[in-house]
Amino acid sequence: MSYAPIFSEPTLTDPEFTKSLNSEAFNSRTTTNSKKRTRSAGRRPKSARQTIQPQNSNAKEFPIIVHCHLCWDWVWQRPQQFISRLAKRHNILFIETLPPDSSLAAPLARFKKLDHLPNLTILSIQFPLWRWNDGAYVDSERRRLVLDFINGPAAGQFENPVQWFYDPMAITAFSEQLGEIATVYDCMDELSKFRGAPPQILEREAELLKKADVVFTGGRTLWDSKSKSNQNCHFYGCGVDSAHFGRAREAATEIPTELIGLKRPILGFFGVVDERMDYELLSKLADANPAWSVAVVGPVLKVDPNSLPKRSNLYWLGQRAYSELPAFCKGFDLCLMPFALNESTEFINPTKALEYMATGRMIISSAVPDVVRNFGSVVKIAANHEEFIALCKRSLAEPDQDAINRGLEMAAANIWESIVAKMEKHIEQFLSQNTGSAVAA
């Protein structure tokens, strides 16, 4: 049994990031709990086959092999933010699984390099639809395709790696199979609570938590949960590219044409539109004042687009490139986090909170636990729909400049680079203590 893939609409390309795909694909069973480190099985000698070479000779220390449930070219989130920065120092293989294809007769794998990240290699794996639900087969083939790649086109580039997991389902296929010197689990969400999660994911995650040498969590509530299963567990919330989102405050940034013709004020949201969103709240928000425009920017996933509420002043604008988001925020008079309070939002720590802060806008949110816990001094928190609407009215009439200033300070203090540096220190500390070869800072 495998993760049901996420399908989203195609998106625009831009100079910084390639066109958006989508995926949450991943697969079945369990393995041994042994902690021993082994060399890659079945490693073949180099041959006349063409190999890829690292473009940056200054890439230091260990290579990193990343297993992610999200595709690289999808919505720009925590994995891409962290990995793109780690790629400045390390050779990285990012492994993604595309949605199954009914026209495929056998599994296939393709790799690509990105000009702006020369130390990053993206390996995309895809399965025929007719074999997708055979979990043991998918695990075996994923492992085979990866080993073929690192022993063939990438020979010599990913020896003795750190394996870095975002996807707990990948533990069965890859644990102790790639000669890893350490295992890292960056737990960004409670994936078992998401719609379509495979029933095996709790068992797989328990195995990953047991085997992981270092665990990071994206929220304090997640840390409360995962630290019970791994003593070397650390909370590092999401960061922000303050300079990027700070463009929303620049006079030169042009508001997108989609927003120019809308009535003001504009109450805006960007992010994934899925089961975590409170659609009743959005309807009530649009109904509260016909003079308001409610604008939602983002791909629609795991919900029927035809089921989205329809109002004359509620606009579903679809997915936009990461590079365009500051311009959309410049057009927002308020930034919204209208999350439903359900099991899928119990553990989330939204990346967009800090990104909104960097734009210098007021922020109104549902009472998501980690939003209350981490950002309550900046974000206006609503306990119910009526309070959410009231806070919007009040914030539009009397913006809280002190809260805006605190948000700008918080965004400036939580850039991605500083978080990545701290995470690397934990890995280096483990390696120096357990491999006998200290890693230089």
N, C-alpha and C positions, 0 to 999 in steps of 0.2 A: 504494500500500500504506500502511496506517495503523496506528498503535498500536492493539492490541486494547484495548477499554475494560475497566476494572476494575469488576466488580460487587460490591457489598457489601450487607449487610443494612441496612434502615433503622435509624436511631438516634433516641434521645430528643432533644427540644429542651430548651434551657435559656435563662435570661435573657440570657446573654452571647453565645451563638452559635446560629445557626439549624440546622435539622435536617441531618443528614449525607447527602450524596450520594456519588458516587465517580466517578472517571474517570482514565484515562490514555489520551487519545485523540490521535493526531496523525499527520501525513501527509507526503508524498512529494517528490522531485526536487531540483534544484540551481539556483543562480543565479550572477550575476556576482560577481567579487571586488572590484569598484570600491569605494573608500572615500568617494566624494563624498557630500555631504549634499544632499538635494533636498526641495522642498516637496511636500506631499501631492498626488498626481495626482488629477485629476478633482474638485477641491474645488468644491462648489456654493455659491452665495450663500445667505444666511439667507433663510428664507421664513416664511410664517405658521404653519408647523409648530411645535407646542409644543416647547420646549427645556428641558433640565434646567439648573439653576444650582447652582454650588457653595454649600454651606450655611455654610462657614466662610470668611469674607472674609480671615482671617489666613493661609490656605494660601499658602505662599511659593514662590518660584522656579519651576522648571520642573514641568510635569505629567509623570506617569510612566504609560506603557502597559506592562502586564505580560502576558506570554505564559506560561501555566503548564500543565504536564501534569497537575496535581492540581486538583480543583475546590475552590472556596473553602470550601464547607460540608462538606467531608470531614474526615478526621482532621486536627486542628490541628497543623501542622508548621512547619518553617522559613519557607516562603513566607508563610503567614498571620501568623506572628510578626513578620517583618520588614515586610511591607506594611502591616499594621495600625498600626505605629508610624510608618512613612513617611507614612501618610495624615494624621497630625497636622500635617504641614508642606506636603504636596503634594496636588494633585488627582490621583487615581489611577483609571485604568481597568484593571480586572482581567479578562482575557479567558480564559474556560474553554470547553472543548468537552465536551459531554455524550455519553454512549454513543449510538450510532446507534439510530434508532427505526424499526422495520419498518412502522409505520402512517403515517409521513410520506411525502408525495408530493414535497416540496421542502424545502430547508434553511430553517431559521428561526432567529431570534435574539430573545432577550428580555433586558431589563436590569432591575436593581433597585438600590435604595439601602438602606443599613443605618442605622437610627436612631443606633446608638452609634458609627458611623464615617461622618459626613456627607460627608467628602471622597472616599469610596470608591464607585465605581460598578462593579458586577459585570455583565459582558456574557456571557450564556450562549448558545453556539451549538450547534445540533444538526442532524445530517444524516440523510436517509433511508438505511436500511440498504442499499438496492439501489445507491446511489452511493458507499458508504463506501470501497470498495477502488479507486476511481478517484482516484489521488493528485493528478493535475494539476487535476481538477475541484474536489476538496476545497480545495486551496491557493487556487485562484482564487475560490471562493465564500467562503471564510473572509475573504479580503482584501476582497471586495465588501461583505460584511455589516458588517465593522468600519468601512470607509469610509462606508457609508450611515449608520451610527450617529454617527460623530464629525462628519459633515457635516450631520446632521439633528437628532435629539433632543439631541445633545451639542455642537451647533455652538458653536465658540469656546472650549470648555473644555479641549481637548487639542491646542492648536497648539504646534508646536515641542517635542515631548516628548522625554524620554529613554525609549528602548525597553529594557525589562528582561526578559530571557529566563531562564526556568527550563527551557523546552522547546526543545531544539535543532531539533526538527522544524519549528518555526514560522518558522525563518529564511528559508526559500524564499518564503513567502507575504508576509512583512512587511518584510524588509530594504529600506531606502531607499524605502519606500512611504508612510510616514506623516509625512514631514518631520522626522525625528528629528534632534536635535542631538548625541546620543551613544547608543551601544549598550552595554548592560551585560549580562554573562552571570554569573548566580549559579549555579554548578555545585554542586548539593547532593548528587548521587550519580553514580556511573558507570552511567548508564541503559542503556548498551549491554550490560551484564552481566545485566540483569534479564530474567526470563522474559517472552517475548512482545514483546521490543523489535524494532522494524522493522529490516530489514537496512540501510536507508539512514542510520541514525542516526549512525554513525561519520563518514560523509561530511558530513552536515549539521553535526555538531558541529565538525568541522575547519573548515568554512566560518565558523561562528559564532565560533570562537576567532580566526580570521584577521580578522574584521570587528569584533570587540568592541573598544571603547575602554578598558573596564575589566572585569576578570574577578575574581570572588570564588570561592573554593572552601570547601566545608564541612568539609574534612578536610586534614590535612597530606599524606597519601598522594595525595589528589587534586591538591594543589598541586604535589607533585613531578612529577606527570604533566602537568598543564595548563600549568604555567609554561614548559614547553619550547616551547609554541606561542604564547605571548603574554607579552611582557615586563612588561606592566602587570597582573600577576596577584598576588592577595593572599589569604592564608589567614585566614578568619574562621570559626571553628567556630560551632556552635550556641550560643545563650545559654539563659537560663532566667528564668522569672518566679518569682523566689525567694519573693515574698510569697504567690503563689498556691499553690505546692507546699508552702510552709511551714505551710499550714493542717493538714497531716498531723501536726504537732507540737502543735496546739492542743487543749486539753481540750474545747472546744465542738464540735469536728468529730465528727460521728457516723459510725461505721463502717457501711457499707452492709449491708442485711439479708442479701444474698447471702453475705456472709462470716461473719456472726455465728454461724450454725449449723455452720460447718466446724470440724473438728478443728484444734487448734493443735499446732505452729506452722504458719503459712501462708507458703509460698514463692510470691511473686507476680511477675507480669509484666504490663505493659500496653504495647500497641503493635500494629502490623499483624502478622497471622499469615499469613506467606507463605513463599516458597522460602528465605528467609533464616534460618528457624528450624530448630533441630536437634531433630527430633521423636523420634529415638532417645534423645537425651539426656533429654528430658522423660519418656519412658517409664521409663528407668532411674532417674530422680530419684524418680518416684512409687513405683517398686518398691523403692527403697533403704530406705524406712521407711513402712509402712502407716499409721503415726500422723501422718505429714506430710500436709498438704493442699497441692497444687500448683494455683494459680489463675491462669488466663490471661484477661486482659481485652483485647479487641480484635477488629476485623473479620477474617474469613477471606477472603483474596484469592488468586487464581491457584492455589489448591490445592483439591482435592475435600474438602469438610467431612466426608464419610464416611470419608476416609482418615486422619483425625486419630486418634492413639492413644487408646485407651479404657482407663481404669483407674478403680477405685472412688474413688480419692482425687485424680483429675486432673479439674479443672473448667474447661470452656470457657465463659466467661461472656458472650462477645459484646462488641460495641462499646458503649462508654458515652461520655457527653458529656465534653468537656474539663473542665468545671466539677466533675465528680464524681471525677476522678482522685486528687486529694489524699486524699479520704475512703477510697478503695480502698487507697491506700498506707498510710494509718494502720492499716488492717487487716492489712497484710503484716508478717511478722516478718523476712523477707529479701526484697530486691528482686533479680530475676534478669534477666540478659541472655544467654539460652541460644541464641546464634547458631551456625548451622552455619559451618564454615570452608570456604567455597567461593568461586567467582568473584563471586557477587552480594554477598558481604560483604567483599571484599578492600579496598574503598575507603570503607566506611561509617564515619561518625562519629556514633554514635547520640545524638539529642537527649535521649533518656530518661536518659542517664548523669547529666547535671547536674540534671535534674528529680528523679531518685531521691536525689541528694545533698542537695537542699534539704529532703527529707522527714526527714532524720536517720536513715536506715536503712543497714544493711550492704548491700553490693552484690557479687554474684558474677557473673562474666562469662566467656564463652569468650574465647580469645586472639585477638580481632579486632585487626588491626594498630594502628588508630588509638585503640582503647581502651587498649591496652598503652602506646602512645606518649604519649597525652594524660592518661590518668587512672590510670596504674599506681600512683601513690602513695595512691590512695583505694580503687579497685576491686580486689577480690581476683580474680586472673586464673588460670584453669584451662587447662592445656595439653591435657587430655583429659577424657573422661567421668568416669573414676574420681577424678581430682583435683577436678573440679567438685563431685561428691558429697561428697568429703572436706572441701572448703572450706565447704560448706553446714553439715555437721555441726559443724565447728570454730567457725564464726561464730555458730551458734545457741547453742553451749555457752559460748563466750567472745567476746562482741562486742568488736571492736577500736574502743574509744572514740576513740583518737587518729585513726584513719582516718575515723571519722564526723565528728569535728571538722574535719579537713582538708577533707572534702567540703562541709561547711557553709560554710567559708571560700571554697572554690573556686566554689561556687554564688553566693555574695554578690558575688564579683569578676567574674562573667560574666553580668550581666543583659543582656537584649536591647537596652535603650536605649543602653547604652554601645557595643555593637557596631554598631548602626545609625548612630550619630553618626560613628564612624570610617569606615564605608563611604561615608557621604555626603561626607566630606572628600575621598576619592579621586575621586569624581565631580566635585565642585566644582573640584578642582585641574585635572582634565582640561579642564573647560569654560573655566576662566580662562586656560588656556594655549593653547587651540585655537579658541576662538570670539571672543576679543578682548573678552569681556564677563564680568568676574569675577562670580562668584556669592557673595553675602554669606553669611558663616558664621552 
